């Protein structure tokens, strides 16, 4: 019974804290375990994650010595040279987390047994007082160069001791939820107790905050699982002391106390994890100052620092946010982990405010910023995700700093948990994917079957398979079909077209208004009722705010939630950097399919070139475009998201380069 209760409480912890009482989010997400994805776009992605991504990550953990680190920690040696990264342990924890999510929807005794064998190695590496950080324990006298001479000495810099704790807890909660076993959870509790004993406000304790945030989110989860408030108190301590320790720089979001912050700065992944932790702690403690701060920061991101793809983090230097409107394309960093973090933040803000604008950003990040980070077959990855490439940019099966592949392992299986949410007698329909879901709406249990080819098609059919009674369906009408690219006006549609949507119940059109991005249908429902939603997926032209220097004189193309790009392999004989769009380009959806099954889009263009006398010549051509997430699946070559419509914006030469990651080649 206890395991069942914890499963109920924690089933959605991968996508947000479930509101159990007044000290929680006002809106409750429906856990991914309640949804069976039965076909279409997302079944392909989830199958690839199960069959390829997670097995690959486990094999790479073994090949790269991540398991060996735990074995060596069991037998410390003063002469062993500690290499790798101080956070390599987290790749093991994250992969176990993702595999545990799979176990909840695809029970697999062989996989469960494999995880237990790994956890047996992990457990033996734990020190008697609960400390578990192999980068020190392997050689306590000469630990990893980033670790410092003693515990917690460099935790605000590079040791990642609290970061390791955070991912350990996240993985342990998922494993406990999936199996009911405490072997991983007890390891995490012992390490958390070790941290809570050493770090805090009491006499004899050290005052430290995480260098790389995530422990805040994780400790909030551990509080829900155990009921022990000290973990929630520790999470809040980490947040409240930020900006008051010796670390006071913008890179680690310590330039101001968190409740005074109003701009997204510094390392983008650390930032989004901190904002998510602030939301979780606010939900559980009622501290609204956190929420007001995140609201201000969100306004800054979507209004001044968000890429069209939903990616965040403009610069490779510090893997960080740039200045306002600093959004270069060829050198865009847009780390995959940052896009995942952007999903986390927007989901939590939706749970607070119930506004579809957060899902508009979430969906954009999900389909473009996140999925661009993993190949269609699930076996190769990007760390940064530029919006332009001159070639020489390819996906890799693993990195020395492998945070993105292992993060995808834990994120992708949880995606169905973003589909639905409830509040009282209201059911929010937020994302569209083929599948069947069991949902508690108020006091009634219902079953919904969703049929759709989304994101390739805008038609969605929702059938009430089980249940009846009076409640409200709140169907999200995406901003892109209401004439809004993103909230805040950083981007706008440039073609003057009016797109539409329609809603039918049992074949009859329903009229109504939209409130906070939702079309509400209130009635007494019965088994067999059908809601049909249709979104106009006419291809659209997008302009950026003039303040975005990199996109001046340029247009982008999107269809539905998908941003499109031109890639070399579909445009043989065309130099992409010589292309010029007409002022009113004609866009057509082609029968020809892009990699992954999406329809390609064609656009009439001109290509510019200089003759031997240096005169500029223009030739007509047809440019083909594919969804941005699908690029670089067919080899290296040029790619562009933003295409010039003003001659002065044409490159007529190689791009400036691509984003680089200082960790990748170490």
LUMKOLDREN-940027 format. One record per residue: x, y, z of N, C-alpha, C in turn; residue in three letters. Coordinates in steps of 0.2 Angstrom, whole numbers, plus 5000, padded with zeros to 4 digits. Example, Ala and Ser with C-alpha at 12.3 -4.5 7.8 and 13.67 -1.06 7.14 Angstrom:
<atoms>
506649725039506249785039506649845039ala/506449895035506849955036506450005039ser/
</atoms>
This chain:
<atoms>
500449945000500050005000500450065000unk/501050065004501450125004501750134997unk/501950084994502250094987501750124982unk/501150094983500650124979500450194980unk/500550214986500450284988500950334985unk/501550304986502150344983502150344976unk/501950294973501850294965501350344963unk/500750354967500250404965500550474966unk/500950484971501150544973501750564968unk/502150514966502750534962502750514955unk/502150494952502150474945502250524940unk/502150594942502350644938502950684940unk/503350654944503950694946504450714941unk/504350674936504850684930504650754926unk/504050774927503750834923503450884928unk/503550874935503250924939502950884945unk/502950924951502650894957501850894957unk/501650834959500950834959500650864965unk/500050904964499750944969499350894973unk/499550884980499150834984498750874989unk/498950934990498550974995498651044993unk/498451094998498551164996499251184995unk/499751144998500451164997500751124991unk/500451144986500651114979500351154973unk/500551134967500351164962499551164961unk/499251224959498551224958498251174953unk/498651164948498551114942498951054943unk/498550994942498950924943499050894936unk/499650884934499750844928499550774928unk/499350744923499250674922499850644921unk/500050594925500750564924500750524918unk/501450514915501550484909501350404910unk/501350384916501150314917500450304915unk/500050354915499350344914499150344906unk/499650354902499550364895499950304891unk/499650274887499950224882499950254875unk/500550274873500650304866500650244861unk/500150244857500050184853500250184845unk/500450244843500650254836500850324835unk/501050334828501150404826501850424828unk/501950494827502650524828502950504835unk/502650504840502950494847503050424848unk/502650374846502850304847503550294843unk/503650324837504250304834504850334839unk/504750394842505250424846505350384852unk/504850364855504850324862505150254860unk/504950224855505250154853506050164852unk/506250214849506950224847507350234854unk/506950274859507350284865507350214869unk/506850174869506850114872507350064869unk/507350064862507750004859508450024858unk/508550094857509250114855509550164860unk/509250214862509550264866509750244873unk/509350214877509550194883509950134883unk/509850084879510450034879511050054877unk/511150104872511750134870512050174876unk/511650214880511950244886512250204891unk/511850144892512150094897512850074894unk/512850054888513450024885514050074885unk/513850144884514350194884514650204892unk/514150194896514350204903514950154905unk/514750094902515250034903515950054900unk/515850064893516450074889516950134892unk/516550184894516950244896517250244903unk/517150194906517350184913516950214919unk/516350234917515950264922515750214928unk/515650154926515550094931516150084935unk/516750084931517350074934517550124940unk/517250184939517350234944517150214951unk/516550184951516250154957516650094960unk/516850054955517249994957517950024961unk/518250074958518850094960518750134967unk/518150164968517950194974517950144980unk/517750084978517750034984518450024986unk/518950034982519650014984520050074983unk/520050134987520450194986521150174985unk/521450214981522150214979522550274979unk/523050284983523450354983523750364976unk/523950314972524350324966523850334960unk/523250314961522850324955522650394953unk/522750404946522550474944521850474942unk/521450524945520750524943520650574937unk/520350544932520250584926519450594925unk/519350604918518650614917518350684920unk/517750684921517350744924517150724931unk/517050774935516850764942516150744942unk/515750754937515050734937514950674932unk/515450634931515250574927514850524930unk/514750524937514350474940513550494938unk/513450554936512750574935512450534928unk/512950524924512750484918512450414919unk/512650384924512450324927511750334930unk/511650384934511050394938510450414933unk/510650464928510150484923509950424919unk/510350384917510150324912509750274916unk/509850264922509450224927508750254927unk/508750324928508150364929507650344922unk/507950354916507650344910507350274910unk/507850224911507650154911507050144916unk/507050174922506550164926505850184924unk/505850244920505250264917505050214912unk/505450184908505250134904504950074907unk/505250054913504949994916504250004919unk/504050064919503350084922502850074916unk/503050074910502650074904502850004900unk/503449984901503649924897504049874902unk/503649844906504049794911504449754908unk/505049744911505649704908506049684914unk/505949614915506349584921507149584919unk/507349574913508049574911508349644913unk/507949704911508249764912508249784919unk/507749764923507649774930508249744933unk/508449684931509049644934509649674933unk/509749704927510349744925510449804929unk/509949834930509949894934510149884941unk/509849824944510049804951510849784951unk/511049754946511849744946512249804946unk/512049854942512349924942512349954949unk/511749954952511649984959512049944964unk/512149884963512549844968513249874968unk/513549894962514149924962514149994965unk/513650034963513550094966513550094974unk/513150054976513050044984513750034987unk/514149994984514849974988515250034987unk/515150084983515650144983515450194988unk/514850184991514650234996515050235003unk/515250295005515650295011515150285017unk/515450265023515050245029514550295031unk/514750365030514250415032513750435027unk/513750405021513350415016513650455010unk/514150485011514550525005514650474999unk/514450494993514550454987514750504982unk/515450504981515650554975516350524973unk/516350484968516850444966517450484964unk/517350544962517950584960518350604965unk/518150594972518550604978518750534981unk/518250494981518350434985518850384981unk/518950384975519450344971520150364974unk/520250424975520950444978520850504983unk/520650494989520550544993521150594994unk/521750574994522350614994522450664988unk/522250634983522350664976521750664972unk/521150694974520550684970520550724964unk/519950714960519950754954520150824955unk/520450854950520650924950520150974952unk/519550954950518951004952518650994959unk/518950944962518550924968518750964975unk/519350994975519551024981519950974986unk/520251004991520650954995520150925000unk/519550955001519150915006518450925004unk/517950895007517250895005516950965005unk/516550975000516151034999516651104998unk/517251094998517751154997517551184990unk/517451154985517351184979516651164976unk/516151154980515551134978515151194974unk/515351254976515051314972515451324966unk/515951294964516351304958516251244954unk/516751194954516751134949516651064952unk/516651064958516650994961515950954959unk/515450984958514750954957514550904962unk/514750914968514550864973513750864974unk/513450924974512750934975512350914968unk/512750924963512450914956512350834956unk/512850804958512850724958512250704963unk/512250734969511650714973510950724970unk/510950784966510250794963510050744958unk/510550724954510350674949510350604952unk/510650594957510550524961509850524964unk/509650574967508950574970508450564964unk/508550604959508050594953507950524951unk/508550494950508550424947508250374953unk/508450394959508250344964507450344965unk/507150404965506450414965506150374959unk/506350384953506050354948506150274948unk/506750254951506750184952506350154957unk/506250184962505750164968505050164965unk/504950214962504250224959504050164954unk/504550144950504450094945504450024948unk/504850014953504949944955504749924963unk/504649984967504549974974505149954978unk/505649944975506349924978506649984981unk/506949984987507250034990508050034989unk/508349994985509049984985509350054983unk/509050084978509350154975509150204980unk/508450204982508250254986508650264993unk/508750204996509150215002509850245001unk/510150224995510850254994510750334993unk/510250354990510150424989509950464996unk/509550425000509350455006509950465011unk/510450415011511050415015511450475012unk/511550485006511950545003511550605005unk/510950615004510550675006510650685013unk/510650635018510750645025511450675026unk/511850645023512550675024512650745022unk/512350765017512350835015511950885020unk/511350855022510950895026511350905033unk/511750855035512050865041512650915041unk/512950915035513550955034513351025032unk/512851035029512651105025512051125028unk/512051185031511451215033511551275038unk/510951305041511051365045511251355052unk/511351295054511451285062512151295063unk/512351305070513051305072513451245070unk/514051255068514451195066514351175058unk/513851205055513651185048514051235043unk/514151205037514451255032513851285028unk/513951345026513451375021513751375014unk/513451335010513651325003512951314999unk/513051334993512551324988512751284982unk/512351254978512651214973512951254967unk/513551234965513851264959513351254953unk/513151194952512751174946512051154950unk/511551194948510951174952510551114949unk/510251084953509751024952509550994958unk/509951004963509850974970509151004973unk/509051064971508451094973507751064971unk/507751044965507151004962507150934966unk/507750904966507750834968507550834975unk/507850874980507650874987506950884988unk/506650924984505850934984505550864983unk/505750824978505450764977505650714982unk/506250714985506350674991505950684997unk/505750744998505250765003504650735002unk/504350734996503750704994503750634995unk/504250594994504350524994504350505002unk/504750545005504950515012504450555017unk/504250615016503850655021504250685026unk/504950685025505450715029505550785027unk/505350835031505350905029506050935029unk/506550895031507250925031507450935024unk/507250885020507450895013507150955009unk/506550965011506251025008506551095011unk/506751085017507051145020507751155017unk/508151095016508751105013508751135006unk/508251115002508151144995508051214996unk/507651245000507451315001508051345004unk/508451315008509151345010509551355005unk/509651315000510051314994509851374990unk/509251384989508951444985509051514989unk/508851514996508851574999509551605001unk/510051555001510751575002511151594996unk/510851584990511151604984511251674983unk/511851694982511951774982512251794988unk/512251754993512551775000513151745002unk/513351694998514051664999514551694996unk/515151664996515751694992515651694984unk/515151654982515051654975514551704973unk/514651754969514151804968514251824960unk/514251784956514351794949513751774945unk/513651804939513051794935513051724932unk/513651704930513751634927513351584931unk/513351584938513051534942512351564945unk/512151614942511451654944511551664952unk/512151694954512251714961512351784961unk/512251824956512351894956511951934960unk/511351904962510851934966510451874970unk/510151894975509751844978509151824973unk/508951754973508551734968507851774968unk/507651794973506951834973507051894970unk/507651924969507751994966507951984958unk/507951924956508251924949507651934944unk/507851964938507351984933507551974926unk/508151944925508451924919508751864919unk/508651824913509051754913509751774911unk/510251754915510951764914511351694916unk/511951694913512351644915512251574911unk/512551524914512451454911511751434911unk/511551424905510751414903510451354907unk/510851294907510551234910510551244918unk/511051274921511051294928510451334929unk/510351384925509751434926509151404926unk/508951364921508351334921508151284926unk/508751244928508651204934508451234940unk/508751294941508651334947507951364947unk/507751384941507051414941506551364942unk/506651304940506251244941506151224948unk/506751224951506851214959506451264962unk/506551334960506151384964505351374963unk/505151344957504451334957504251274961unk/504551224961504451164966504351184973unk/504851224975504951244982504351294984unk/504251334979503651384980502951344980unk/502851294976502251254977502151224983unk/502751204986502651164992502751204999unk/502951264998503051305004502551365004unk/502251384998501851444997502251504996unk/502951504995503351564995503251594988unk/502751644987502551674981503151714978unk/503551744982504151784980504551744974unk/504651684975504951644970504551644963unk/503951634964503551634958503551704954unk/503551754958503551824955504251834951unk/504751804954505451814951505451774945unk/505151714945505251664939504751704933unk/504251734935503851764930504151824927unk/504551854930504951914927505551884923unk/505851834925506351804921506051774915unk/505451744915505151714909505051764904unk/504751824906504651874902505251894898unk/505851894902506451914899506651864893unk/506551804895506751744890506351754884unk/505751744885505251744878505251804875unk/505351864878505351924874506051954871unk/506651924874507251944872507751894871unk/507651834873508251784873508051714870unk/507551704867507251644865507351634857unk/507751584856507751564848507151544846unk/507051544839506451524836506251454837unk/506851414838506751344839506551324846unk/506551374850506351364857507051344861unk/507651354858508251344861508451404865unk/508851394870509051454874509851444875unk/510151494876510951494877511251514871unk/511451584870511651604864512451594863unk/512751584868513551584867513851524870unk/514351494867514751444869515151464875unk/515351524876515751544882515251544888unk/515451494892515051484898514351444896unk/514251424890513651394888513051434891unk/513051494889512651544893512151584889unk/511651614892511251664889511751724887unk/511551754881511851814879511551874882unk/511751934879511351994881510651994878unk/510252044880509552044876509652054869unk/509252014865509252014858509851984855unk/510351954859510951924856510751854854unk/510651844848510351774846510751754839unk/511351744839511751724833511551654831unk/511551644824511351584822511851534821unk/512451544817512951494816513351484822unk/513351524827513751514833513251504839unk/512551494837512151484843512351414847unk/512251424853512451364857511851314858unk/511351344861510651304862510851234864unk/511151224869511251164872510651114873unk/510651054871510051014871509851014878unk/510251004883510051004890509651074892unk/509851124889509551194891508851194888unk/508751164882508051154879507551114884unk/507851054886507551014891507351054897unk/507851094900507651134906507151194904unk/507151214898506651264896505951234896unk/505851164894505251124895505051124902unk/505551104907505351104914505051164917unk/505351224915505151284918504451304915unk/504351294909503751314906503151274909unk/503351204910502751164912502551184919unk/503051204923502951224930502551284931unk/502751334926502351394926501651384924unk/501551334919500851324917500451294923unk/500751254927500451224933500251274938unk/500651324938500451384943499851424940unk/499951444933499551494931498951474926unk/499051414923498551384919498451424912unk/498951454910498951484904499351444898unk/499051444892499251404887499951434884unk/500051494886500651534883501251494885unk/501251464891501851424893501951364889unk/501351334887501351274883501551284876unk/501451344873501651364867502451374866unk/502751394872503451394872503751324873unk/503351284877503551214879503551174872unk/503051184869502951144863503451154858unk/503651224857504151244852504851214854unk/504951224861505651194863505651114862unk/505051084863505051014863505150984856unk/504851014851504850984844505451004840unk/505751064842506351094839506951094843unk/506951124849507551134853507751064856unk/507351024858507550954861507650904856unk/507150894851507250834847507750844841unk/507950914840508550924836509250894839unk/509150874846509750854849509850784849unk/509450744845509450674845509350644838unk/509650604835509550574828508850544828unk/508650534822507950494821508050424823unk/508650394823508650324825508850314833unk/508950374836509050374843509750364845unk/510150354841510850334842511450384842unk/511250444840511750494839511550564841unk/511950614844511750664847512050734845unk/511750784847512050854847512150874854unk/512650914855512750944862512451024861unk/512751064857512451124854512051114848unk/511551154847511151154841511051224838unk/511551234833511551294829510951304824unk/510751364822510251374817510551384810unk/511251374810511551374803512151344804unk/512351304798512951274798513351274791unk/513951284791514351284785514651214783unk/514451164787514651094786515151084792unk/515351014792515850994797515550984804unk/514850984804514550974810514150914810unk/514250864814513950794814513750774821unk/513250734821513050704827513550644830unk/513650644836514050594839513650544844unk/513950484844513650434848513750444856unk/514250484858514350494865514850554865unk/514850584871515350644872515750624878unk/516350654879516750654885516250684891unk/515950744889515450774893514750754891unk/514550694893513950664890513250684893unk/513250744896512650764900512050764895unk/512050784889511550784884511250714882unk/511650664880511350604879511050574885unk/511350574891511050544897510350584899unk/510350644898509750684899509250664895unk/509350654888508850634884508550564886unk/508950524889508750454891508250464896unk/508250514901507750524906507250564904unk/507250614899506750654898506250624893unk/506450594887506050564882505450524885unk/505650474889505050424891504550464895unk/504750524898504250564902503750604898unk/503850614891503550664887502750654887unk/502450584887501750584888501450614894unk/501850624899501650654905501450734904unk/501650764898501450834897500850834893unk/500450784891499850784887499250824891unk/499150794897498550814900498650844907unk/498150884910498250904917497450914919unk/497350914925496750934928496750984934unk/496151014934496051054940495351054942unk/495151024947494451014949494050974943unk/493551004941493150974936493350994929unk/493951014928494251034921494850994919unk/494750974913495350934910495650974904unk/496350984905496751024900497050974895unk/496850984889497250944883497750994881unk/498350974882498951014881499350994875unk/499550934874499950914868499550854865unk/499750844859499350804854499750744852unk/499550684854499950624851499450564852unk/499550514848499150454847499250414853unk/498650404856498650354862498050364866unk/498050314872497450314876497750324883unk/497350364887497450394894496950374899unk/497150354905496650344910496750404915unk/496250444916496250514919495750514925unk/495950544930495450564936495350634935unk/494650654933494450724933493950734938unk/494150774943493650774949493550714953unk/492950694953492850624957492650574952unk/492850584945492650534940493250504937unk/493250444935493850414931493550414924unk/494050434919493850434912494450404908unk/494250374902494750354898494650394891unk/495250414888495150454882495650424877unk/495450414871495850394866495950454861unk/496550474860496750524855497050494849unk/496750514843496950494837497250554833unk/497850554830498050614827498750594823unk/498850624818499550624814499950684816unk/499750724821500150784823500850764825unk/501350804824501350864821501350874814unk/501250824810501250824803500550844800unk/500050844804499350854802499050884808unk/498550934807498250974812497550944815unk/497450884813496750854815496850814821unk/496450824826496450784832495750754834unk/495750694835495050664837495150634844unk/494750664849494750634855494050604857unk/494150534859493550494860493550484868unk/492950494871492850474878492650394878unk/493150354880493050284879492650254886unk/492750294891492550264897492350324902unk/491850324905491650374910491150424907unk/490850464912490250504910490250564915unk/489850604914489650664919489850734917unk/489750784921489850844919490550874921unk/490950894916491550924917491750964911unk/492350994911492551044906493151024902unk/493051014896493651004892493951074890unk/494651084891494951144890495551124885unk/495351134878495851114873496251174871unk/496951164871497451214869497351224862unk/497251294860497351314853497951344853unk/498451314849499151344849499151414847unk/499651454849499751524847499851524840unk/500251474837500351484830499751484825unk/499251454828498551454824498151514825unk/498351544831497951614833498351674830unk/498851664826499251724824499851744828unk/500051704833500551724838501151674837unk/501751694835502251644835502451624842unk/502651674846502851664853502551724857unk/502351704863502151764867502751814868unk/502551874868503051934869503251964863unk/503151944857503251974851503951974849unk/504351934851505051934849505051914841unk/504551864839504451844832503751864830unk/503651874824502951884822502851854815unk/502251834813502151814806502151874801unk/502451854795502651914791502251904784unk/501751854784501451844777500751874777unk/500451894783499751924783499251874782unk/499351814783498851764782498451754788unk/497851734788497451724793497251644794unk/497551614799497451544800496851534804unk/496651474804495951464808496051394812unk/495551384816495451314819494651304819unk/494551244821493751224822493751174827unk/493151174831493051124836492351094835unk/492351024835491650994834491550944840unk/490950934842490750884847490250844843unk/490350774843489950724839489750754833unk/490250784829490050804822489850874821unk/489550904826489350974826489751024828unk/489851074824490351124826490151164832unk/490651184836490451214842490851284842unk/490451334844490651404844490851414851unk/491351464852491551484858492151524858unk/492351554864492951594864493551564867unk/494051594867494751564869494851614876unk/495051574881495251604887495951574889unk/496451614890497151594891497351544887unk/497151544880497351504875496951434875unk/496451424879496051364879495351374876unk/495151334872494451324870494051284875unk/493551304879493251264884492551244882unk/492451174883491851144881491551114888unk/491051144890490751124896490051084895unk/489951024897489350994895489350924899unk/488750894899488750824902488950774897unk/489550744898489850694894489550624895unk/489550584889489450514890489850474886unk/489950414888490350364884490250364876unk/490750374872490750374865490750444862unk/490650494867490650564864491350574861unk/491350614855491950634851492050704851unk/492650734852492850804851493350794845unk/493250834840493650844834493950914834unk/494550924834494950984833495350984827unk/495251044823495651044817496051114817unk/496751114816497151174816497351174809unk/497351244807497651254800498351254800unk/498651214796499351204796499651234789unk/499451294787499751324782500451344783unk/500951334779501651354781501651434781unk/502051454786502051534788502751554787unk/502751624786503451654786503451694792unk/504051694795504151724802504751784801unk/504651834804505151884805505351894813unk/505951914814506151924820506152004822unk/506152014828506152084830506752114827unk/506752184825507252214822507952224827unk/507752214833508352214838508752154837unk/508552104834508952044834509352054827unk/509952074828510352094823510552034818unk/510551974821510751914817510251904812unk/509651924813509051904809508751954804unk/509052014804508852074800508952054793unk/508352064789508352054782508251974781unk/508051944786507951864785507251844787unk/507051794784506451764785506551684787unk/506051664792506051594793505451564791unk/505351494791504751464788504551404793unk/503951404795503751354800503051334798unk/502851274800502251244799501951204805unk/501451234808501251204814501751214819unk/501851164823502351174828503151174826unk/503251154820503851134817504151194814unk/504851214816505251254812505551224806unk/505651244801505951214795506651244793unk/507051204790507651234788507851204781unk/508351234777508551204771509251174772unk/509251114770509851074771510151054764unk/510851044764511151034758510950974754unk/510750924757510650854753510050864749unk/509550904751508950914747508950964742unk/509550994741509651054737510251054733unk/510350994730511050984726511051034721unk/511651064720511651114715511551184717unk/511251194723511151264726511651274732unk/511951334731512351354737511851384742unk/511751354748511251384752511451454754unk/512051474755512251534757512151594751unk/511951574745511851614740511051624739unk/510651594743509951594741509651664744unk/509151694740508851754741508051734740unk/507651744746506951734745506651804742unk/506151794738505751854736505351884742unk/505151944741504751974746504151934748unk/503851904743503251864745503351794742unk/503751754745503851694743503251644743unk/503151604738502651554737502851494741unk/502551474746502751414750502151354748unk/502451294747502051244745502251184749unk/501751144752501851084755501951024750unk/502450994750502650944745502350874747unk/502250834742502150764743502750724746unk/503350754743503950724745504050724753unk/504250674756504350664763505050684765unk/505150714771505750724774505950664778unk/506650664780506750604785506350614791unk/506050554793505650554799504850554797unk/504750574791504050564788503650634787unk/503950684789503650754788503650774781unk/503050814779503050844773503650894772unk/503950894766504450944764504051004762unk/504351064762504051124760504551154754unk/504251174749504651204744504551284743unk/505051324741504951394740505351414734unk/505051454730505351484724505851534727unk/506551534725507051574727507451594721unk/507951644722508451654717509151644721unk/509551624717510251614719510751664716unk/511151694720511551754718512251724717unk/512551754712513251734711513651794708unk/514351794708514751844704515051814698unk/515051844693515351814687516051834687unk/516451824682517151834682517351914682unk/516851954680516952024680516752054687unk/516452014691516252034698515552064698unk/515152044692514452064692514052014695unk/513552044699513051994702512551974698unk/512351904698511851874694511351834698unk/510751834696510251804700509951744695unk/509851684698509551634694508951604698unk/508451584695507851554698508051484701unk/507751464706507851394709507251384713unk/507151314715506651294720507051264726unk/506951294732507251274738506751224742unk/507051174744506651124748506851124755unk/506351124760506551134767506251074771unk/506551054776506350994780506251024788unk/505950984792505951014799506651014802unk/506751064806507451074809507651014813unk/507150984817507450934821507750874817unk/507550874810507750814806508450824803unk/508750884804509350894800509950854802unk/510450854798511050814800510950744802unk/510450714798510350634799510650604792unk/510850644788511150614781511850634779unk/512150654785512850674783512950754784unk/513550774783513750844785513650884779unk/513550944780513450994775513051054777unk/512951104773512651164775511951164777unk/511751204781511051204784510851284786unk/510251304784510051364787509351364789unk/509151404794508451414797508251474794unk/508651534795508451594793508751614786unk/508251634781508451644774508351714772unk/508851744769508851814767508351834762unk/507951884763507551914758507751984756unk/508352004759508652064757509352044755unk/509552074749510152054746510752064751unk/510752114755511252134760511352074765unk/510852034766510951984771511151914768unk/511251914762511551854759512251844760unk/512451784762513151774764513651784759unk/513551744753513951744747514651724750unk/514651674754515351654757515151604763unk/515651574766515451524771515151564777unk/514851524781514551544788515151554792unk/514951594798515451614802515751554806unk/515351494806515651434810515051404814unk/515151364818514651334822514851334829unk/514351324833514451324841514951264843unk/515351284847515851234850515751224857unk/515951164859515851144867516551134869unk/516751174874517451164877517551104880unk/517051064881517150994885517250944880unk/516950954873516850894869517550854867unk/518050894866518650864864519150844869unk/518950854876519350844881519450774883unk/
</atoms>
